[in-house]
Amino acid sequence: MLFQLSHKIELKPNNVQEGYFKQACGIARFTYNWALEEWNRQYQEGLKPSALALKKEFNAIKYEEFPWISEVLRDANSQPFTNLGKAFVNFFNGTGKHPVFKKRGIRDSFYIANDQFKLDGFKIRIPKLGWIRMREQLRFTGKILSATVSRIADKWFVAINVQTDLTPAINKSHVVVGVDLGVKQLATLSDGTVVEGPKPHKALLQRLRRLNKSLSRKEKGSNNWKKAKLKLSRLHMRIANIRNDAIHKLTTTLVKNFKVIGIEDLNVNGMVKNHKLARSILDMGFGEFVRQLDYKARMLAVEIVQAGRFYPSSKTCSKCEFKKDNLTLSDRVFRCDSCGFEIDRDLNAAINLEKPAVGSTVTACGEAVRPKQLIRASSVKQEFLIIPANG
């Protein structure tokens, strides 16, 4: 099967190369903001703007009004129109918010087409820059599609998209497992395994507060302000890396060892409205867990069975299926009022999530009838799959 995979590699540019990266990111940001402003203006006038029309309009004037735009790769001022078009498609489909203007230093990046760079081991060659060192080699083999250079804190990365042919591993050591996500532990499996979450935000919260206070005391735009901002950005990057590392290890272990995985359909946006739990929920990274598990499962032909959003996995006894409506968040042990069965709350929920996965009869080419309260991700098919770029 053909997949699109992305490998994000840290770059080690020199001062000249880093200056070029900053300039290219600035031009990409300027182009995107120009296109968004023009889109909004035309829309308010009753016109129907499009990314292609805006791109033609920009190309007709860019060398006269913005001559400095030719100092970097053309892709830096070409791809933003495509990105803006996708953003508006997502907005009109209800899957995204209205596009906003980009700010300097926030998600700086620029796009490079596959014919504009070359790879050679631990190096990548970009026009006008020459060879740039990479921390590691590209781990995937196949047709290289594109690359995106981005900055996080003071580090630069290149995400290389590759179309590759993968053969899913069919033999798994286990068949079915239920996974219950929690705020005390990252995950509890139906076989009794408990995965502790690193909780990086909680562990580094005091340092985060100290750096925030230090930044607020500095004069905005001064050298000391820039130094304090860089320290804070580095800490945020460290927190995100710790969280993503734990989620990657857990999701990879699940898809490599199980054929069918039962999970909850979590309403993360609704859950974080509870201000007492919001920080803990976001610190665990539930949304990122679901995203990673989804694309890894498709790669390895693993079935994901999702319980409905209102399925009472925690309140239902895993032994006699009696529903205990008076269960509270403080009750960490489930005690059944019907049969007297006692079990850890999270393990009870994991076992309940395993049951619909056990009854799953879905194959790669067909759909099966499920209980009304249960829904499931689409079946794995033999076709081209687009994997998220940060996966």
C-alpha positions as a Python dict, from the first residue, in 0.01 Angstrom:
ca = {
    (1, 'M'): (0, 0, 0),
    (2, 'L'): (114, 353, -74),
    (3, 'F'): (141, 600, 212),
    (4, 'Q'): (257, 956, 251),
    (5, 'L'): (492, 982, 545),
    (6, 'S'): (675, 1280, 686),
    (7, 'H'): (1009, 1274, 864),
    (8, 'K'): (1092, 1584, 1068),
    (9, 'I'): (1467, 1634, 1106),
    (10, 'E'): (1656, 1902, 1296),
    (11, 'L'): (1884, 2119, 1084),
    (12, 'K'): (2221, 2269, 1182),
    (13, 'P'): (2248, 2582, 963),
    (14, 'N'): (2526, 2837, 982),
    (15, 'N'): (2457, 3208, 1035),
    (16, 'V'): (2410, 3284, 664),
    (17, 'Q'): (2173, 2991, 616),
    (18, 'E'): (1975, 3081, 926),
    (19, 'G'): (1939, 3437, 800),
    (20, 'Y'): (1803, 3302, 471),
    (21, 'F'): (1553, 3084, 658),
    (22, 'K'): (1426, 3384, 854),
    (23, 'Q'): (1389, 3587, 535),
    (24, 'A'): (1202, 3304, 357),
    (25, 'C'): (968, 3262, 655),
    (26, 'G'): (905, 3637, 653),
    (27, 'I'): (817, 3636, 284),
    (28, 'A'): (587, 3336, 327),
    (29, 'R'): (415, 3514, 616),
    (30, 'F'): (386, 3840, 420),
    (31, 'T'): (237, 3660, 119),
    (32, 'Y'): (-17, 3475, 332),
    (33, 'N'): (-125, 3794, 510),
    (34, 'W'): (-151, 3982, 179),
    (35, 'A'): (-370, 3708, 34),
    (36, 'L'): (-590, 3692, 345),
    (37, 'E'): (-639, 4070, 351),
    (38, 'E'): (-728, 4072, -18),
    (39, 'W'): (-963, 3775, 28),
    (40, 'N'): (-1147, 3954, 311),
    (41, 'R'): (-1173, 4275, 108),
    (42, 'Q'): (-1315, 4103, -198),
    (43, 'Y'): (-1556, 3900, 14),
    (44, 'Q'): (-1689, 4215, 184),
    (45, 'E'): (-1745, 4370, -160),
    (46, 'G'): (-1965, 4077, -257),
    (47, 'L'): (-1711, 3902, -480),
    (48, 'K'): (-1614, 3535, -472),
    (49, 'P'): (-1237, 3522, -413),
    (50, 'S'): (-1030, 3212, -479),
    (51, 'A'): (-673, 3113, -400),
    (52, 'L'): (-586, 3072, -770),
    (53, 'A'): (-720, 3415, -867),
    (54, 'L'): (-536, 3582, -580),
    (55, 'K'): (-215, 3407, -680),
    (56, 'K'): (-241, 3538, -1038),
    (57, 'E'): (-310, 3887, -909),
    (58, 'F'): (-10, 3874, -676),
    (59, 'N'): (226, 3738, -944),
    (60, 'A'): (134, 4030, -1171),
    (61, 'I'): (250, 4292, -921),
    (62, 'K'): (501, 4127, -690),
    (63, 'Y'): (822, 4214, -877),
    (64, 'E'): (720, 4579, -916),
    (65, 'E'): (576, 4645, -572),
    (66, 'F'): (776, 4387, -374),
    (67, 'P'): (1111, 4341, -555),
    (68, 'W'): (1276, 4191, -246),
    (69, 'I'): (1051, 3889, -279),
    (70, 'S'): (1282, 3740, -545),
    (71, 'E'): (1568, 3704, -297),
    (72, 'V'): (1442, 3363, -180),
    (73, 'L'): (1284, 3056, -338),
    (74, 'R'): (969, 3114, -540),
    (75, 'D'): (793, 2843, -338),
    (76, 'A'): (803, 3069, -33),
    (77, 'N'): (561, 3314, -199),
    (78, 'S'): (367, 3053, -398),
    (79, 'Q'): (260, 2789, -147),
    (80, 'P'): (85, 3032, 96),
    (81, 'F'): (-200, 3072, -154),
    (82, 'T'): (-259, 2696, -151),
    (83, 'N'): (-247, 2694, 229),
    (84, 'L'): (-497, 2978, 248),
    (85, 'G'): (-731, 2803, 8),
    (86, 'K'): (-724, 2486, 222),
    (87, 'A'): (-785, 2693, 535),
    (88, 'F'): (-1098, 2846, 386),
    (89, 'V'): (-1219, 2506, 264),
    (90, 'N'): (-1188, 2375, 620),
    (91, 'F'): (-1365, 2686, 749),
    (92, 'F'): (-1660, 2652, 513),
    (93, 'N'): (-1682, 2277, 584),
    (94, 'G'): (-1702, 2347, 956),
    (95, 'T'): (-1380, 2160, 1035),
    (96, 'G'): (-1170, 2470, 1107),
    (97, 'K'): (-1186, 2827, 1226),
    (98, 'H'): (-1171, 3138, 1008),
    (99, 'P'): (-810, 3199, 894),
    (100, 'V'): (-624, 3466, 1090),
    (101, 'F'): (-318, 3675, 1007),
    (102, 'K'): (20, 3519, 1082),
    (103, 'K'): (256, 3675, 1335),
    (104, 'R'): (633, 3681, 1337),
    (105, 'G'): (789, 3411, 1550),
    (106, 'I'): (475, 3196, 1566),
    (107, 'R'): (488, 2881, 1351),
    (108, 'D'): (741, 3028, 1110),
    (109, 'S'): (784, 2803, 805),
    (110, 'F'): (819, 2793, 428),
    (111, 'Y'): (760, 2527, 162),
    (112, 'I'): (1009, 2374, -84),
    (113, 'A'): (903, 2170, -389),
    (114, 'N'): (1075, 1836, -454),
    (115, 'D'): (1270, 1969, -753),
    (116, 'Q'): (1429, 2245, -544),
    (117, 'F'): (1632, 2037, -300),
    (118, 'K'): (1853, 1729, -288),
    (119, 'L'): (1942, 1486, -11),
    (120, 'D'): (2276, 1320, 50),
    (121, 'G'): (2303, 1131, 377),
    (122, 'F'): (2313, 1381, 661),
    (123, 'K'): (2289, 1682, 427),
    (124, 'I'): (2023, 1866, 229),
    (125, 'R'): (2099, 2104, -57),
    (126, 'I'): (1878, 2411, -110),
    (127, 'P'): (1932, 2660, -396),
    (128, 'K'): (2127, 2976, -299),
    (129, 'L'): (2232, 2810, 28),
    (130, 'G'): (2430, 2501, -64),
    (131, 'W'): (2450, 2201, 165),
    (132, 'I'): (2295, 2219, 513),
    (133, 'R'): (2370, 1967, 785),
    (134, 'M'): (2095, 1746, 927),
    (135, 'R'): (2092, 1566, 1261),
    (136, 'E'): (1992, 1235, 1101),
    (137, 'Q'): (1927, 1075, 765),
    (138, 'L'): (1587, 1038, 604),
    (139, 'R'): (1443, 718, 750),
    (140, 'F'): (1195, 644, 467),
    (141, 'T'): (1263, 528, 115),
    (142, 'G'): (1043, 618, -180),
    (143, 'K'): (945, 916, -390),
    (144, 'I'): (1024, 1248, -222),
    (145, 'L'): (728, 1486, -264),
    (146, 'S'): (816, 1808, -81),
    (147, 'A'): (981, 1962, 224),
    (148, 'T'): (883, 2226, 478),
    (149, 'V'): (1141, 2419, 679),
    (150, 'S'): (1012, 2543, 1013),
    (151, 'R'): (1139, 2696, 1336),
    (152, 'I'): (1059, 2606, 1697),
    (153, 'A'): (1222, 2833, 1956),
    (154, 'D'): (1578, 2876, 1818),
    (155, 'K'): (1593, 2542, 1636),
    (156, 'W'): (1526, 2478, 1268),
    (157, 'F'): (1366, 2165, 1125),
    (158, 'V'): (1286, 2022, 784),
    (159, 'A'): (984, 1795, 738),
    (160, 'I'): (1037, 1579, 429),
    (161, 'N'): (726, 1419, 275),
    (162, 'V'): (783, 1081, 113),
    (163, 'Q'): (550, 851, -78),
    (164, 'T'): (646, 500, 19),
    (165, 'D'): (512, 148, -13),
    (166, 'L'): (451, -26, 321),
    (167, 'T'): (331, -380, 382),
    (168, 'P'): (122, -392, 703),
    (169, 'A'): (228, -645, 963),
    (170, 'I'): (-58, -895, 997),
    (171, 'N'): (66, -1111, 1285),
    (172, 'K'): (7, -950, 1627),
    (173, 'S'): (99, -1093, 1964),
    (174, 'H'): (-252, -1013, 2096),
    (175, 'V'): (-590, -971, 1930),
    (176, 'V'): (-803, -716, 2116),
    (177, 'V'): (-748, -451, 2383),
    (178, 'G'): (-954, -174, 2539),
    (179, 'V'): (-783, 155, 2622),
    (180, 'D'): (-915, 401, 2878),
    (181, 'L'): (-746, 743, 2890),
    (182, 'G'): (-729, 927, 3219),
    (183, 'V'): (-591, 1232, 3397),
    (184, 'K'): (-413, 1037, 3673),
    (185, 'Q'): (-259, 780, 3437),
    (186, 'L'): (-216, 835, 3066),
    (187, 'A'): (-383, 504, 2977),
    (188, 'T'): (-516, 187, 3137),
    (189, 'L'): (-540, -124, 2919),
    (190, 'S'): (-798, -396, 2960),
    (191, 'D'): (-521, -650, 3032),
    (192, 'G'): (-432, -458, 3348),
    (193, 'T'): (-138, -262, 3209),
    (194, 'V'): (-116, 94, 3341),
    (195, 'V'): (80, 357, 3145),
    (196, 'E'): (188, 651, 3356),
    (197, 'G'): (187, 988, 3182),
    (198, 'P'): (491, 1216, 3221),
    (199, 'K'): (271, 1522, 3294),
    (200, 'P'): (546, 1758, 3170),
    (201, 'H'): (345, 2078, 3211),
    (202, 'K'): (273, 1998, 3576),
    (203, 'A'): (635, 1899, 3641),
    (204, 'L'): (775, 2219, 3489),
    (205, 'L'): (494, 2454, 3589),
    (206, 'Q'): (694, 2646, 3851),
    (207, 'R'): (977, 2711, 3606),
    (208, 'L'): (723, 2810, 3342),
    (209, 'R'): (568, 3064, 3576),
    (210, 'R'): (907, 3205, 3669),
    (211, 'L'): (1007, 3257, 3306),
    (212, 'N'): (669, 3414, 3226),
    (213, 'K'): (714, 3662, 3509),
    (214, 'S'): (1067, 3736, 3395),
    (215, 'L'): (944, 3805, 3041),
    (216, 'S'): (665, 4035, 3163),
    (217, 'R'): (917, 4251, 3352),
    (218, 'K'): (1128, 4318, 3043),
    (219, 'E'): (1074, 4606, 2802),
    (220, 'K'): (909, 4460, 2494),
    (221, 'G'): (1147, 4450, 2198),
    (222, 'S'): (1464, 4494, 2404),
    (223, 'N'): (1754, 4247, 2390),
    (224, 'N'): (1676, 4122, 2741),
    (225, 'W'): (1313, 4071, 2637),
    (226, 'K'): (1424, 3865, 2336),
    (227, 'K'): (1652, 3651, 2556),
    (228, 'A'): (1372, 3589, 2807),
    (229, 'K'): (1129, 3505, 2528),
    (230, 'L'): (1376, 3254, 2382),
    (231, 'K'): (1416, 3081, 2720),
    (232, 'L'): (1039, 3055, 2752),
    (233, 'S'): (1005, 2918, 2398),
    (234, 'R'): (1268, 2655, 2469),
    (235, 'L'): (1080, 2540, 2778),
    (236, 'H'): (752, 2516, 2586),
    (237, 'M'): (931, 2308, 2322),
    (238, 'R'): (1072, 2078, 2590),
    (239, 'I'): (726, 2025, 2743),
    (240, 'A'): (577, 1943, 2402),
    (241, 'N'): (862, 1704, 2318),
    (242, 'I'): (823, 1511, 2645),
    (243, 'R'): (448, 1477, 2591),
    (244, 'N'): (479, 1372, 2225),
    (245, 'D'): (751, 1118, 2307),
    (246, 'A'): (527, 941, 2559),
    (247, 'I'): (228, 941, 2321),
    (248, 'H'): (437, 813, 2029),
    (249, 'K'): (572, 524, 2238),
    (250, 'L'): (227, 426, 2362),
    (251, 'T'): (48, 443, 2026),
    (252, 'T'): (329, 256, 1850),
    (253, 'T'): (319, -20, 2112),
    (254, 'L'): (-57, -54, 2075),
    (255, 'V'): (-68, -85, 1696),
    (256, 'K'): (226, -327, 1690),
    (257, 'N'): (80, -566, 1947),
    (258, 'F'): (-297, -565, 1888),
    (259, 'K'): (-524, -626, 1590),
    (260, 'V'): (-830, -444, 1728),
    (261, 'I'): (-823, -150, 1972),
    (262, 'G'): (-1129, -19, 2155),
    (263, 'I'): (-1124, 346, 2267),
    (264, 'E'): (-1367, 623, 2363),
    (265, 'D'): (-1486, 897, 2131),
    (266, 'L'): (-1364, 1180, 2353),
    (267, 'N'): (-1508, 1530, 2332),
    (268, 'V'): (-1186, 1706, 2430),
    (269, 'N'): (-1320, 2055, 2357),
    (270, 'G'): (-1610, 1991, 2590),
    (271, 'M'): (-1395, 1830, 2858),
    (272, 'V'): (-1157, 2126, 2889),
    (273, 'K'): (-1450, 2353, 2974),
    (274, 'N'): (-1427, 2200, 3321),
    (275, 'H'): (-1163, 2438, 3458),
    (276, 'K'): (-1073, 2200, 3740),
    (277, 'L'): (-962, 1933, 3493),
    (278, 'A'): (-867, 2135, 3184),
    (279, 'R'): (-495, 2164, 3264),
    (280, 'S'): (-460, 1791, 3342),
    (281, 'I'): (-652, 1690, 3028),
    (282, 'L'): (-441, 1908, 2800),
    (283, 'D'): (-122, 1797, 2974),
    (284, 'M'): (-198, 1434, 2883),
    (285, 'G'): (-259, 1518, 2516),
    (286, 'F'): (-577, 1320, 2447),
    (287, 'G'): (-631, 1481, 2107),
    (288, 'E'): (-278, 1403, 1993),
    (289, 'F'): (-314, 1044, 2116),
    (290, 'V'): (-623, 989, 1900),
    (291, 'R'): (-458, 1152, 1597),
    (292, 'Q'): (-146, 937, 1621),
    (293, 'L'): (-337, 617, 1691),
    (294, 'D'): (-560, 679, 1388),
    (295, 'Y'): (-289, 717, 1126),
    (296, 'K'): (-64, 446, 1272),
    (297, 'A'): (-356, 204, 1277),
    (298, 'R'): (-424, 272, 909),
    (299, 'M'): (-58, 210, 828),
    (300, 'L'): (-48, -127, 1004),
    (301, 'A'): (-403, -244, 917),
    (302, 'V'): (-524, -224, 1278),
    (303, 'E'): (-895, -177, 1347),
    (304, 'I'): (-1005, 106, 1579),
    (305, 'V'): (-1346, 60, 1743),
    (306, 'Q'): (-1477, 379, 1904),
    (307, 'A'): (-1743, 376, 2173),
    (308, 'G'): (-2007, 644, 2133),
    (309, 'R'): (-1948, 976, 2306),
    (310, 'F'): (-2219, 901, 2567),
    (311, 'Y'): (-2132, 534, 2618),
    (312, 'P'): (-2104, 490, 3003),
    (313, 'S'): (-1783, 286, 3009),
    (314, 'S'): (-1689, 402, 3361),
    (315, 'K'): (-2038, 367, 3512),
    (316, 'T'): (-2111, 18, 3375),
    (317, 'C'): (-2009, -291, 3567),
    (318, 'S'): (-1775, -497, 3350),
    (319, 'K'): (-1903, -818, 3514),
    (320, 'C'): (-2285, -790, 3522),
    (321, 'E'): (-2329, -472, 3308),
    (322, 'F'): (-2525, -293, 3581),
    (323, 'K'): (-2513, 86, 3533),
    (324, 'K'): (-2418, 289, 3840),
    (325, 'D'): (-2550, 641, 3781),
    (326, 'N'): (-2420, 790, 4107),
    (327, 'L'): (-2052, 731, 4027),
    (328, 'T'): (-1843, 1047, 4082),
    (329, 'L'): (-1497, 1148, 3966),
    (330, 'S'): (-1362, 1101, 4318),
    (331, 'D'): (-1462, 733, 4317),
    (332, 'R'): (-1141, 562, 4202),
    (333, 'V'): (-1275, 212, 4281),
    (334, 'F'): (-1590, 86, 4108),
    (335, 'R'): (-1822, -102, 4346),
    (336, 'C'): (-2122, -259, 4176),
    (337, 'D'): (-2449, -214, 4366),
    (338, 'S'): (-2596, -519, 4194),
    (339, 'C'): (-2336, -797, 4217),
    (340, 'G'): (-2089, -644, 4465),
    (341, 'F'): (-1800, -662, 4216),
    (342, 'E'): (-1508, -428, 4300),
    (343, 'I'): (-1247, -318, 4049),
    (344, 'D'): (-1030, -18, 3970),
    (345, 'R'): (-1239, 247, 3797),
    (346, 'D'): (-1011, 289, 3494),
    (347, 'L'): (-958, -86, 3448),
    (348, 'N'): (-1335, -136, 3458),
    (349, 'A'): (-1377, 123, 3182),
    (350, 'A'): (-1101, -37, 2973),
    (351, 'I'): (-1267, -379, 2995),
    (352, 'N'): (-1599, -228, 2887),
    (353, 'L'): (-1426, -66, 2589),
    (354, 'E'): (-1276, -401, 2494),
    (355, 'K'): (-1613, -575, 2467),
    (356, 'P'): (-1739, -404, 2149),
    (357, 'A'): (-1393, -452, 1999),
    (358, 'V'): (-1415, -826, 2069),
    (359, 'G'): (-1750, -841, 1892),
    (360, 'S'): (-1616, -660, 1590),
    (361, 'T'): (-1644, -860, 1270),
    (362, 'V'): (-1520, -590, 1034),
    (363, 'T'): (-1295, -689, 751),
    (364, 'A'): (-1091, -475, 521),
    (365, 'C'): (-1358, -483, 251),
    (366, 'G'): (-1686, -474, 443),
    (367, 'E'): (-1885, -306, 716),
    (368, 'A'): (-2049, -479, 1011),
    (369, 'V'): (-2361, -390, 1207),
    (370, 'R'): (-2284, -248, 1554),
    (371, 'P'): (-2488, -164, 1861),
    (372, 'K'): (-2656, 175, 1826),
    (373, 'Q'): (-2447, 339, 2097),
    (374, 'L'): (-2123, 242, 1925),
    (375, 'I'): (-1953, 393, 1624),
    (376, 'R'): (-1633, 298, 1452),
    (377, 'A'): (-1367, 443, 1228),
    (378, 'S'): (-1383, 353, 858),
    (379, 'S'): (-1247, 18, 747),
    (380, 'V'): (-894, -7, 621),
    (381, 'K'): (-892, -23, 242),
    (382, 'Q'): (-623, -88, -13),
    (383, 'E'): (-576, 269, -127),
    (384, 'F'): (-355, 575, -103),
    (385, 'L'): (-363, 726, 245),
    (386, 'I'): (-250, 1074, 338),
    (387, 'I'): (-72, 1069, 672),
    (388, 'P'): (-55, 1394, 878),
    (389, 'A'): (278, 1570, 829),
    (390, 'N'): (378, 1575, 1203),
    (391, 'G'): (301, 1209, 1261),
}
